[in-house]
Structures are given as C-alpha cells and as structure tokens.
C-alpha cells in the first residue's frame, strides 16, 4: 500500500467513504451556489467536482508557498478521484441521492 493510499484510508476512517462524504460536500456547495444564483436550477456539484476543486485549492496554495504536505494532499485527492470512478463506473455502484430538504425554494 502506498503512502497516498494510507492517507486516503485514514481520511475515510475519520470522515467516512469518499463516495458519501464528497457527495455530502457537493450537496452543501450546490445549496450555497443556488442560494447565490451562481448555478442554474437543477444543476448540481458532484463528488468528482469536489475532488477536482479540492485539488485546485491545493494548487493555488502551493503557488504561494511550497509544502510537501500540500503535494501529498493533491495525490490523495487524485487517489480519491480514482476510487470514486471505480465505485460509480467499474462496479456499477451508485450512491443514492440524499433527500432534498422540505420547503426547497429553488425548484
């Protein structure tokens, strides 16, 4: 097992499976963006989007000041993307959508 795989496994122990945790983050980002009219109704962020944008955040930080830990985090997010892809495509596993909150004013 690589150091990156160990890092992702440790995060999974703390925060739950990436397929669930990143989906939860995507739903929060979607609600925030809809509330600010930044995305069209019906559009939503995905778990893959969360991983990609997390990589971009790390890249922006590393552009200012280099830290090996930041590079490790990028590798971890890339590993997470691979796992998300394996989970949803190769195995045919689909994470069930989380229920919409009642009284949603964005429909």
N, C-alpha and C positions, 0 to 999 in steps of 0.2 A: 504494500500500500504506500502510495506517495505521500509526501507531507501535505500536499494540497487536498488529497482525498481525506486525510486525517482531519484537516481543518474543517472541511465541509461536513464530515461526520460529527465533529464536535459541535458545530453550529446547529446541526439537525437535532442533536440531543437537547440542546438548550432551547431552540426556537421551534422545533417540530420539523416535519418534512418540508423541503423547499416547495414542493408542489402545493402544499397547503399555506405555508407562511407567505410565499411570494404572491399567491392568489389573494390572500388577505390584504397585503400591501397594495396590490393592484386595485382592489375594490376601494380602499381608502383614497388612493391617488385619483381614481375615477370620480369619486364623490366630490373631492376637493376641486378637481378641474371642471366638473359640471357646474358646481356652485359658483364658479367664477366665469362661466360661459366660455371656457377655453377649448372644449371639445363638443362635438355635435351630440345631441341626444341619441342614445343607442350605441355610441362609440364607447369603448372601454379599454383600459390598460390591461395587459395580460401579465402572467408570471414571467414570460420571456422579456417583456418590456422592462419589468422591474430589474431583472438581471442585467440587461443591456445598459439601462440608465445608471445602475449602481457602478458598473464598470466606468462609465463616463464621469461620474462623480470622482472616482479614484484617480482617473487620468487627469482631471482638472487640478486636483490637489497635488499630484506628483509633478505637474508642470511648474508649480511654485517651489516646492521643496521635495527632494527625493527622500523616500523612506522605503526600505526593503519591505516593511510590513504592508505598505500600500500595494506593492507589486504582488505580494502574496495574496492580498485580498482580491486583486484582479484575477489572478489564477483561480482563486476559489469561486468567483462569480462565473468564470468560464466553465469550470467543472460543474457548477450548478446548472448552467445552460445545457450542458450535455445530459445531465441527469433528467432535467425537465423534458428534453427532447426524447430521451429513451422512454420516459414514463408515459408520455402522451402519444408518441408515434409508434415506436417499435413494439411496445407491449399493448397498445390499444387501450390503455388505461386513461380514463377521462375523469378529472377531478370534478365532482358535482358542484354546480354553482352555489354560492352562498345565497340565502334568501334575501330578497330586496326588503329594505325597511318599509314598514307600513307608513302610509301617508307620503310616499315619494312624490315630490312636486316637480320632478324632472321628466315625467312621461308625457 
